[in-house]
Amino acid sequence: MAYELASERLEQIYAEYRKIAYPYLLVDASRRGAGRDGDTEAVYGTTPAPTVLQLLEFGGATADDVFYDLGCGLGVPTIVAAHFCKRSIGIEFLPEVAEKAREVARGLNIDNAVFELNDYKSADVSLGTLIYCYSTCMRAQSRVEVAESVSRARPGTRILTVTHNFEHPELEMKEKRELSWEGSSHTVYLHLRK
Ligand SMILES: C[S@@+](CC[C@H](N)C(=O)[O-])C[C@H]1O[C@@H](n2cnc3c(N)ncnc32)[C@H](O)[C@@H]1O
């Protein structure tokens, strides 16, 4: 499979995101509204669309996959993955942020992407077959909880994490790659649910 999007489509995606004037401030206000001010895991951050294409290639995304982004923020990975996977699900616990991601999906006429308002530590993600987590800011205990959750997915499920790998008896770390985005190098880990 070619993990590419036509330049016109990429431009449409960028145009939808440009409508969000101050994304950082939106996340900040939503975090305060949810009483999570100071929560170091509830931070603004976006995986750029071209990087998501690299991640989909690394994870071997196919049209049979159910893609999950745990902590989806404004939804770029979920939106991009929806072009390659049969279903794409973003989990986000900040309501205004999840709603903004839904607006982007509507603006792009994407109907196989959904944004669930939920805590990824307790959400059932067992139907996911390709799971992404921008885990850089996750505390060690959160990583243990999320590793337990994704270990309930079916064998063969691929799990991509950033900066930290997940450790669990049911997960095998297969490969890691250095990818650069937003001026920094990031280690991305590919795990396989055994
Ligand atoms: C660094 S951003 C990543 C956004 C997106 N995954 C991307 O790569 O573009 C992390 C997001 O995870 C959300 N988040 C943090 N903890 C969460 C939790 N326990 N449940 C759901 N969302 C969470 C934050 O609110 C934030 O929007």
The ligand as a Tripos MOL2 file, in Angstrom:
@<TRIPOS>MOLECULE
LIG
   27    29     1     0     0
SMALL
NO_CHARGES

@<TRIPOS>ATOM
      1 C1          0.4230   15.2470   22.9800 C.3       1 LIG1
      2 S1         -1.2980   15.3310   22.6030 S.3       1 LIG1
      3 C2         -1.3330   14.2210   21.2400 C.3       1 LIG1
      4 C3         -2.4230   14.4740   20.2380 C.3       1 LIG1
      5 C4         -2.4850   13.4800   19.0890 C.3       1 LIG1
      6 N1         -2.3910   12.1190   19.5540 N.3       1 LIG1
      7 C5         -1.4340   13.7000   18.0610 C.2       1 LIG1
      8 O1         -0.4580   12.9270   18.0640 O.co2     1 LIG1
      9 O2         -1.5510   14.6140   17.2420 O.co2     1 LIG1
     10 C6         -1.9660   14.3350   23.9500 C.3       1 LIG1
     11 C7         -3.4780   14.4140   24.0940 C.3       1 LIG1
     12 O3         -3.8610   13.3610   24.9940 O.3       1 LIG1
     13 C8         -4.9150   13.8220   25.8040 C.3       1 LIG1
     14 N2         -4.9480   12.9860   27.0270 N.ar      1 LIG1
     15 C9         -4.0470   12.9640   28.0350 C.ar      1 LIG1
     16 N3         -4.3880   12.0410   28.9530 N.ar      1 LIG1
     17 C10        -5.5240   11.4580   28.4930 C.ar      1 LIG1
     18 C11        -6.3560   10.4320   29.0160 C.ar      1 LIG1
     19 N4         -6.0840    9.8020   30.1670 N.pl3     1 LIG1
     20 N5         -7.4350   10.0620   28.2990 N.ar      1 LIG1
     21 C12        -7.7300   10.6830   27.1130 C.ar      1 LIG1
     22 N6         -6.9860   11.6750   26.5810 N.ar      1 LIG1
     23 C13        -5.8870   12.0580   27.2630 C.ar      1 LIG1
     24 C14        -4.5580   15.2660   26.0620 C.3       1 LIG1
     25 O4         -5.6850   16.0150   26.4820 O.3       1 LIG1
     26 C15        -4.0010   15.6980   24.6950 C.3       1 LIG1
     27 O5         -5.0140   16.2160   23.8640 O.3       1 LIG1
@<TRIPOS>BOND
     1     1     2 1
     2     2     3 1
     3     2    10 1
     4     3     4 1
     5     4     5 1
     6     5     6 1
     7     5     7 1
     8     7     8 2
     9     7     9 1
    10    10    11 1
    11    11    12 1
    12    11    26 1
    13    12    13 1
    14    13    14 1
    15    13    24 1
    16    14    15 ar
    17    14    23 ar
    18    15    16 ar
    19    16    17 ar
    20    17    18 ar
    21    17    23 ar
    22    18    19 1
    23    18    20 ar
    24    20    21 ar
    25    21    22 ar
    26    22    23 ar
    27    24    25 1
    28    24    26 1
    29    26    27 1
@<TRIPOS>SUBSTRUCTURE
     1 LIG1         1 GROUP 0 **** ****
